[in-house]
C-alpha cells in the first residue's frame, strides 16, 4: 500500500512539474514578446488568437513540398500572432490585469506550498488532518480563479482581434471557456467536502471510543 502511494505521489509531482514547466515557457515567451522594441514611441503588444477556416476553405491554402518537388501540401492556419498599437484603452486593460496578477501570484504560490505539504502529509499517512481540507480547497479555488482569468484574457484578445484583422477565408475563433480546468477544480472541491466529512466522522468515532 505504501509503495503504491509513493508511486502515485511521485507521478503527481512529475505531472505538476510538467505543468509548471509549460507555464514557465509560456511566461518566458510572453516576456520576450513584451520586451520587443517600440515603434513610434508606442509599445506594440502581441496578441495570440485562434482562427478557423470558413466553410469551404478548410484546405484552400498550400505550400511547396520539400520531399516531393513540384507538389504542394494543403494546410490551414489555426493560430496567429498580431501586433496592435498600445491605445489608452489597452494600457488601462493591461494595468488592471497587472493589478489582478499581483495578488493572484501570491495565491498561486500559497497553493503550490499547500500542494507540496499535502503530498508530504499523504506520504506520512497523516491523511485525516483538517489542514489537508484547507489545502485542497485553496488549490481548487486557485484553479477556478486561474480559469476565470484565462477566459478574460482570451476575451480581450478576441475583442482586439475582431476589430483589428480580417483574413480572407478565415474567421477569429470565439472564446473557448476552459471547461476542463473548471471540471478539475469542481472535482477537487467535491473531494475536499467528502474529505472534511470523513475527518468529522473519524473524530466522532474517536470520541465514542
JOGIGI-V228217 format. One record per run of one state. SS is the DSSP state (a for helix, b for strand, c for the rest). FROM is the first residue (numbers start at 1). LEN is the number of residues. Records with the same first field share a line. If there is no record, write none. Layout:
SS: FROM-LEN  FROM-LEN
//
This chain:
c: 1-1  35-4  40-2  43-1  54-7  65-7  76-3  86-2  124-6  165-5  173-6  209-1
a: 2-33  88-36  130-35  179-30
b: 39-1  42-1  44-10  61-4  72-4  79-7  170-3
//
